[in-house]
Every structure is written in structure tokens, then in C-alpha cells.
Amino acid sequence: MTKATHPVDHARIERAVREILHAVGEDPDREGLLETPARVARMYAEMFSGLHQDPRVHLRKAFTEKYDEIVLVRDISFTSVCEHHLLPFMGRAHIGYLPDGRVLGLSKLARIVEVVSHRPQVQERMTEQIADLLVEDLGAKGVAVVVEASHTCMTIRGIRKPGSLCVTSAMKGIFRANVSSRAEVMALIYGNRPAS
């Protein structure tokens, strides 16, 4: 992973967390909470590390290859943070692309998901950003991204519906234009297993 170019302001986060603890009626100076502001600052630095990284660095090294069938990596696990409530959502991303003379190392797809997911955001944007990166920087003939996630802003608060799953997709190029190509990539993603 690339290093952060803009350091996170840990002291500022710690002050804000102390203020939140005061605001909810807690005593930030009690023993159990003394180190909480520092812990939260470290957690935010980790969970939002993608803000200070460029996912395109993982697309710089592609290999010339005549392969002209679908390349797919499925079940790439991730955790992100919903920008509406600053609560985590977690799930799996499935990424398929149809090369146009260049292929990526397979781990690069997982690295792109890792960088893009470590930002405050919505799942729809995350799905679209991953697809756009592959179209723009790899020049693939087609890109299919399907993201499935459970959102704690919906499972532990508000409507409280554990087990619910949000599924988003972004289809580009041939996977958007050609119904049979889209069906083929979706069959590769889900096979005989149900979407979960």
C-alpha cells in the first residue's frame, strides 16, 4: 500500500471524540475512556486511509497479453464507512473485465478495492469508481463490478434489519451494451450459488 501523503490530524480527532463523549453525557476522564480518543483517532486514520492514496498506482503495471476472454476475481472482501452516519458497511466485491490487449496482476483488483473502500462514501459511488478506474486506466473492452454489502447504519440503528444486503452493479463497455456478455459475466460471478 502507498503511504499517506497528508497525515491525519490525530490530536484534532481526539479533541472531537472527547467532545462527543461529553455531549452524550459521558466522562471522558473515567478510566475506561481515557485512551478512547487516541484509539478512535488511530481507527479513523486506518479506515480513511484511502483518502490519501491513489488507486491508479495499482493500474500502472499491466501486461501485454492476447487473452480475449473474461477475467474475474470474485469475493474480494472489504470494509468501508457510510458517509451518512459514519458507520461501517462490509461485504464483497466481484470484478470482471474483458481485456483489450492488456491484463493486470490479479492482486491489483483487490488492491483497488482496498484503496477505494477506505473512504467515507456510499456503496453506489464505490461501485462506480472501481468500474471507471478499470475503463479509463486499463482500457478494457468491458468492465463489470458487483458489490454486495451489509450496512450497519441499517442493521444496528434506524430500521434495524439484520441480514439485509445491498447489491450494486456498474456495467461498462460490452457488459452494458451486450445482453449475452452481461449474462455471461453474471453467471461467472454467481454460478449456481444465489446472490447472498
BELNOR-V832617 format. One record per residue. PHI is phi in degrees with one decimal (none if undefined). Layout:
phi = {PHI | PHI}
This chain:
phi = {none | -79.5 | -76.6 | -67.1 | -90.2 | -120.6 | -65.4 | -75.1 | -83.6 | -59.2 | -61.7 | -66.8 | -62.5 | -59.8 | -62.7 | -65.2 | -66.3 | -58.8 | -65.0 | -61.7 | -59.7 | -59.7 | -63.2 | -89.4 | 94.0 | -97.8 | -107.9 | -65.2 | -95.8 | -74.4 | -51.9 | -67.5 | -109.1 | -54.8 | -97.6 | -59.2 | -57.3 | -68.6 | -63.5 | -64.4 | -61.2 | -65.1 | -63.2 | -63.2 | -59.6 | -73.4 | -70.0 | -108.8 | -61.4 | -66.4 | -63.7 | -111.8 | -129.0 | -104.7 | -63.8 | -65.6 | -60.3 | -82.5 | -105.3 | -71.2 | -108.1 | -116.8 | -114.5 | -70.6 | -154.9 | -79.0 | -54.8 | -130.3 | -119.4 | -66.6 | -109.5 | -137.7 | -120.6 | -116.9 | 61.3 | -82.3 | -73.9 | -154.3 | -133.2 | -133.7 | -130.4 | -68.0 | -73.8 | -80.9 | -126.3 | 54.6 | -113.3 | -73.1 | -129.4 | -141.7 | 178.0 | -135.5 | -114.9 | -121.5 | -127.8 | -126.2 | -147.4 | -107.4 | -64.0 | -123.7 | 95.0 | -136.7 | -123.5 | -99.9 | -63.4 | -60.3 | -65.7 | -65.4 | -64.5 | -66.2 | -66.1 | -62.4 | -59.4 | -59.7 | -68.5 | -66.0 | -74.0 | -89.3 | -149.3 | -70.5 | -170.6 | -115.4 | -61.6 | -60.4 | -66.3 | -57.4 | -60.8 | -66.0 | -62.3 | -62.3 | -62.9 | -61.6 | -58.3 | -70.0 | -68.4 | -71.0 | -96.5 | -97.0 | 70.5 | -66.6 | -69.1 | -156.9 | -137.7 | -127.8 | -126.5 | -124.6 | -122.7 | -119.3 | -149.9 | -102.8 | -107.0 | -67.9 | -66.8 | -111.3 | -98.1 | -113.5 | -145.2 | 59.2 | -70.0 | 52.2 | -121.4 | -59.7 | 91.5 | -73.2 | -136.0 | -99.8 | -119.6 | -124.3 | -140.6 | -135.1 | -113.6 | -126.6 | 62.2 | -63.5 | -73.1 | -90.3 | -81.8 | -117.7 | -61.5 | -69.9 | -67.9 | -64.0 | -62.1 | -64.7 | -68.4 | -66.4 | -65.9 | -67.3 | -68.5 | -99.9 | 49.5 | -93.8 | -94.2 | -74.5 | -61.1 | -124.1}
